[in-house]
Amino acid sequence: MAIADKLLVQRQRHLKWRALDWLELALMILCGVLCFGFSLSVTADIVTRTIGHPWLWLQEVTSTLFIYAIFIGTAAATRRNDHLYLTAISEAMHGTPRLIVEVIIRLVVLGVAFCLIWYGYQNYLRGFGSFRLPSGTPIASLYAIIPLSGVLIGLFTIEQLVNGLRNGFDHPEPPEEDAAPGLTEAQMRAQP
């Protein structure tokens, strides 16, 4: 099984465009790299402080990786319907009530995406007036991911709205395959 097959969620496929699968895959890989880098930088920070020779720039790296992982992860989770989504309410309904609730939920998420874009961009511009120590990097480098995340969340929400209104939100999900491999015919004959 290819890595793409493992990272792409097939659940609620009727709400997704195949053309955006590459973006979901890239975001998932980027999240993994960011989380690994975050863990590595925290470990290195602890080790360097313990031996008495701290690398102060590691705190900047750690906070940047953490913030980027949060906002990239939020965008990826939106595409996968794993975040910013109230499934318990909508999945308990069918027909027109479900359609209304699904649309309202996605409009709220679209509002959140707009706020991320608008206010995130304002913070990004203001961030050029403040600097991180010890590197002197503008704090805008931290804020740059916020409007980008808002754009991705908005894109994925529009994708779900369009496909949900076109195909319906209420589709039965195929049964998930068990993680354990099935028994072969020889193994079944060998059992008592």
C-alpha positions as CSV (number, residue, x, y, z in Angstrom):
1,M,0.0,0.0,0.0
2,A,1.5,3.3,-1.0
3,I,2.0,6.1,1.5
4,A,-0.6,8.2,-0.3
5,D,-3.2,5.5,0.3
6,K,-2.4,5.5,4.0
7,L,-2.4,9.2,4.5
8,L,-5.5,10.1,2.4
9,V,-8.8,9.5,4.2
10,Q,-11.5,7.9,2.0
11,R,-14.2,8.6,4.5
12,Q,-16.9,11.0,3.1
13,R,-15.3,10.8,-0.4
14,H,-18.5,12.3,-1.9
15,L,-17.6,15.6,-0.3
16,K,-14.1,15.8,-1.8
17,W,-12.6,16.7,-5.2
18,R,-9.9,14.3,-6.4
19,A,-8.0,17.3,-7.7
20,L,-7.3,18.4,-4.1
21,D,-6.0,15.0,-2.9
22,W,-2.4,16.0,-3.6
23,L,-2.9,19.1,-1.3
24,E,-4.2,16.9,1.6
25,L,-1.3,14.5,1.1
26,A,1.2,17.4,1.1
27,L,-0.4,18.9,4.3
28,M,-0.3,15.5,6.1
29,I,3.4,15.0,5.2
30,L,4.2,18.6,6.2
31,C,2.4,18.1,9.5
32,G,4.5,15.0,10.2
33,V,7.7,16.8,9.4
34,L,6.8,19.7,11.6
35,C,5.8,17.5,14.5
36,F,9.0,15.5,14.1
37,G,11.1,18.7,14.0
38,F,9.2,20.1,17.0
39,S,10.0,17.0,19.0
40,L,13.6,17.0,17.9
41,S,14.1,20.7,18.8
42,V,12.5,20.3,22.2
43,T,14.8,17.3,22.9
44,A,17.9,19.3,21.7
45,D,16.8,22.2,23.9
46,I,16.5,20.0,27.0
47,V,19.9,18.3,26.3
48,T,21.8,21.6,25.6
49,R,20.3,23.2,28.8
50,T,21.1,20.1,30.9
51,I,24.8,20.1,29.8
52,G,25.0,23.8,30.6
53,H,25.4,25.1,27.0
54,P,21.9,26.2,25.9
55,W,21.3,27.1,22.3
56,L,18.8,30.0,22.7
57,W,17.8,29.9,19.1
58,L,16.2,26.5,19.7
59,Q,13.3,28.1,21.5
60,E,12.5,30.2,18.4
61,V,12.7,27.1,16.2
62,T,10.5,25.1,18.6
63,S,7.8,27.8,18.8
64,T,7.8,28.3,15.0
65,L,7.5,24.6,14.3
66,F,4.7,24.3,16.9
67,I,2.7,27.2,15.5
68,Y,3.0,26.1,11.9
69,A,2.1,22.5,12.9
70,I,-1.1,23.7,14.6
71,F,-2.3,25.8,11.7
72,I,-1.3,23.4,8.9
73,G,-2.9,20.6,11.0
74,T,-6.1,22.5,11.3
75,A,-6.3,22.9,7.5
76,A,-5.6,19.2,6.9
77,A,-8.2,18.2,9.6
78,T,-10.8,20.4,7.9
79,R,-10.3,18.6,4.6
80,R,-10.6,15.3,6.5
81,N,-13.7,16.4,8.5
82,D,-11.8,15.7,11.7
83,H,-11.7,19.2,13.1
84,L,-14.0,22.3,13.3
85,Y,-16.9,20.0,12.5
86,L,-19.8,19.0,14.7
87,T,-20.5,15.4,13.4
88,A,-22.6,14.2,16.3
89,I,-25.3,16.8,15.6
90,S,-25.5,16.3,11.9
91,E,-25.1,12.6,11.7
92,A,-28.1,12.0,13.9
93,M,-30.3,13.7,11.3
94,H,-31.5,12.8,7.8
95,G,-33.1,14.6,4.9
96,T,-33.7,18.4,5.0
97,P,-32.8,18.9,8.7
98,R,-29.4,17.4,8.1
99,L,-28.9,19.5,5.0
100,I,-29.7,22.6,6.9
101,V,-27.4,21.7,9.8
102,E,-24.5,20.7,7.5
103,V,-24.8,24.0,5.6
104,I,-24.9,26.1,8.8
105,I,-21.9,24.3,10.3
106,R,-19.9,24.9,7.2
107,L,-20.9,28.5,7.0
108,V,-19.7,28.9,10.5
109,V,-16.4,27.3,9.6
110,L,-16.2,29.6,6.5
111,G,-16.7,32.5,8.9
112,V,-13.8,31.3,11.0
113,A,-11.7,30.9,7.9
114,F,-12.5,34.5,6.9
115,C,-11.5,35.7,10.4
116,L,-8.2,33.8,10.1
117,I,-7.5,35.4,6.8
118,W,-8.5,38.9,7.7
119,Y,-7.1,39.2,11.3
120,G,-4.2,36.9,10.5
121,Y,-3.1,39.1,7.7
122,Q,-3.4,42.2,9.9
123,N,-1.3,40.6,12.6
124,Y,1.2,39.5,9.9
125,L,1.6,43.1,8.8
126,R,2.0,44.4,12.3
127,G,4.5,41.7,13.0
128,F,7.2,43.5,11.1
129,G,7.4,46.0,13.9
130,S,8.3,43.4,16.5
131,F,11.3,41.1,16.5
132,R,12.2,37.7,18.0
133,L,15.2,37.4,20.2
134,P,18.0,36.4,19.8
135,S,17.8,36.2,16.0
136,G,16.1,39.5,15.4
137,T,13.7,37.9,12.9
138,P,10.4,39.8,12.5
139,I,7.6,38.2,14.5
140,A,5.6,38.3,11.3
141,S,7.4,35.0,10.4
142,L,5.2,33.3,13.0
143,Y,2.0,35.0,11.8
144,A,2.5,34.2,8.1
145,I,0.9,30.8,8.5
146,I,-2.4,32.1,10.0
147,P,-3.9,33.7,6.8
148,L,-2.6,30.8,4.7
149,S,-4.3,28.4,7.0
150,G,-7.5,30.4,6.7
151,V,-7.3,30.2,2.9
152,L,-6.9,26.4,3.0
153,I,-9.7,26.0,5.5
154,G,-12.0,28.2,3.3
155,L,-11.0,26.2,0.2
156,F,-11.8,22.9,1.9
157,T,-15.0,24.2,3.4
158,I,-16.2,25.5,0.0
159,E,-15.3,22.1,-1.5
160,Q,-17.5,20.3,1.1
161,L,-20.3,22.8,0.6
162,V,-20.4,22.5,-3.2
163,N,-20.1,18.7,-3.1
164,G,-22.6,18.3,-0.3
165,L,-25.2,20.4,-2.0
166,R,-24.5,18.6,-5.3
167,N,-24.2,15.0,-4.0
168,G,-26.0,15.2,-0.6
169,F,-24.3,15.1,2.8
170,D,-26.0,11.9,3.9
171,H,-24.1,9.0,2.4
172,P,-23.6,5.7,4.1
173,E,-19.9,5.0,4.7
174,P,-18.4,1.8,3.5
175,P,-17.4,-0.6,6.3
176,E,-13.8,0.0,7.3
177,E,-11.3,-2.9,6.8
178,D,-10.0,-4.5,9.9
179,A,-6.4,-3.8,10.7
180,A,-5.7,-7.5,11.3
181,P,-5.0,-9.5,8.1
182,G,-7.5,-12.2,7.2
183,L,-6.8,-15.9,7.6
184,T,-5.6,-17.8,4.6
185,E,-7.3,-21.0,3.5
186,A,-4.4,-23.1,4.8
187,Q,-4.6,-21.3,8.2
188,M,-8.4,-22.0,8.4
189,R,-7.9,-25.7,7.7
190,A,-5.2,-25.9,10.3
191,Q,-7.5,-24.6,13.1
192,P,-9.1,-27.2,15.4
